[in-house]
Amino acid sequence: MEKIEFVRFNARQDRTFFVAKRFSQYLNERVLDVGCFEAPLRGLLKPGTYIGVDMAGAPDVHLNLDSAERLPFGDGEFPTVICIEVLEHLENLHRMFGELVRVSQKHLIVSLPNCWRDARRPIERGKGDFAHYGLPVEKPLDRHRWFFGYGQARTFLNAMADKYHLKVTEIFATEQPRNRLVRFLRRLRYSRDAYANRYVQTIWVVFSREG
């Protein structure tokens, strides 16, 4: 299994701070943030280097990512493109991934959530109601279109690397911090993939353009 980094995201801004620090080496030039919503990363990067795209929030470019055939940018226009926990919200996930590759020049940073982890406990306890899925009375604004575990997300991202001739420069997982004894006992009980599907929160990949 990939390396695990133990991080707790208590709020959405915590994830933004993590991205800015963890991937700082890739964020020195122009950055395109696809699915930025309120664009919190804008204030953490050098002025004039950030462009955010989304259908809501405070993006620089308003675009319905779920219906757009193309991103409104040229081939290889941005040295770095990031798409952090966005693709699972899009029906056109596969087409949009191709667009992320097209407009990136050097690096593409993508993260996907482990949906199984978030759903496992409510299902086991018979609650039948968990974030991003289900049948709420009012149509939710923040809804996932895809339901997958860590292993399937990893397979997808590796397959995209092969399809678009990308190099996987980094691949790792994040998990909420836990007592070391608890983690040890969990690893004894579950195989590597079973452990990842049950407890890992997010998978992160840095792709680089070959050549």
N, C-alpha and C positions, 0 to 999 in steps of 0.2 A: 504494500500500500504506500501511497505517496506520503511525504513528510507532513506532519500535522503541526500547526502553530496554534497555540492556545490563546484565544482572544475573546473578550466579551463585548458585544455590541448592545449596550443598553438603550441606545437611541440611534436614529438614522445618521446623525452627525458623527457618531463614533466610528461608523464604517467609513465615512468620508475622510476622517483624520487618519485612519488606518491606510487607506488607499494612497493618500498624499505622502505618507512616510514610507510605507512598504515599497512603493513603486517609484520613488522619487527619481531614480536614475533614468527612468523612461519618460519623465514629465518635464524635461528641460526645454523642449521645443514646442511647436504648436500641438495642441491636444484637442481631439474631438471626443466629446462625452455624449454618447448616444443613449438616450433615456435618462437625461440628467435631472428631470423634475425641477426642483428649486435651485439647481446648480450650485450647491454649497462648495464644490471643489474650485469654483471660479476664484474665490477670495483667497485660496491657499496657493495659487500658482502665480507666476510672473504676469504682470499686466500685459494684455494683448496677445497672450498665447493660448487662450481658452475659448472654445466654441462649444456650447451645449445645445443639444437637439432633443425636443420632446413635444408631445401634444398638449401638455398641461404644465403648470408650474411657472417657472421663470427662465425658460430657455432663451438662447440668442436666436434660434431658428425654430419656429413652430411648425411641426410636421406630425401628421398622424402616422406613427411608425407601423401600425398594423395594416394600413391600407396602401402605404407608399410603395411604389414599384422600385424606386431608386432613392438613395440619399442625394440631396442636391449639391453634390461636390464632385470634383474631378478625380480621376484615377490617381491614387497615391498622393493626394493633396495634403494629408496630415502625417507627420512622422510617427505619431502615436494616436491610436484610437482605443477608447475604453468603452466597455459595455458591461456594467456591473449589475447583476441580478435584474436583467431586463428581458432577455430573450424568452423566458418562460411565460411572459405576459402576452406574447405575440403569436397570433395564429400563423403568420407567415415567418416563423422562426428561421426556417432553412434559407429562404430567400434573403432575409435580412442579414444572416451570417455572411452570405456571399457579398453583400454590400459593404459590410464592415471590412472584409478583406480587400475589396476593390479600392476603397478610399484610404487605406492605410499604406504608408510608405515603408516603415521600419518595424513597428511593433503594434500588436493587437492584444489588449488585455481583456479577458472575459471571465466573469464568474457566474456560476449557476448554484442555486440553493439545492439542498437535499430535501426534497418535498416529503419523502418518506419519514424523515426524522420528525418533522413538524406534525405529521398526521398520525404517527404510530400510537402515541400515548392516548390521544382522545378516542381513537378507534378501539384500542385495547380496553379502555374503560367504558366503552359503550356510549360515549357522549354524542358521537355522530355529527359534531359541529366543530370545524377548525378553520383557521384563517385561509383566505384566498380560494376556498372551494365551497361546495355545498349549494344550497338553494335558499339564499336570503330573500326576505319579502321585497326589499328594494334592490335594484341592480347595483352591485358594488362598483366603485371606481377602480379598486386595486384587486384585480382578479387574475389568477393564473389560468393559462390555457392548456398547460402541460403538467403532467404528474409523473415524476421519475425519482429514482433513488440515486445515491452517490455513484454506484457502479455504472449505471446506465449513462449518467452525465459524463463520466470519465470516458466511456466508450465513444460517445458522441463527439466529444472534443478531440480525441485522438483521431477519429475518422475524418473530422473536418481538416485536421492538419495534413492528413494524407491526400484528401481531395483537392486542397488548394495549394499543396506543395509548401507548407509552412513548417518551420522548425519549432518544436516545443522547447523554448528556452527555460521556462520554469513551469512546474506543476506542483501544487501543494493544496492542502486542505486546512480549514480552520475549524476549531471546535471550542466550545465553551470550557473554561478552566474547571477542572474537577480535582478532588482529592486524589493523590497518587495511588492510594490503596484501592479506591473505587475503580480507577482506570485499569489497574493491574488485574483486578478480579473480573472486570468486563472482558478484558483481552483473553483471559484464561477460558472464559465461557464461550466466546464467539470467535469464529474464524475472522480473518482480516476483512473480507468483504462484508460479512454480516455485521461486524463491529462498525465499519464505515457507514453502512446503510442505516444503522440504528442511531449513531451518535454524532457523526460528522455533520457540521452545519453547512459548509459551503466548499465548493471546489473552485480553485483559481488557476488560470493558465495564462502565461505570457507566450504568445506566438511571435516569431520573427520571420520576416520575409527572406527566403533563401536567395542568396546571390545579391 
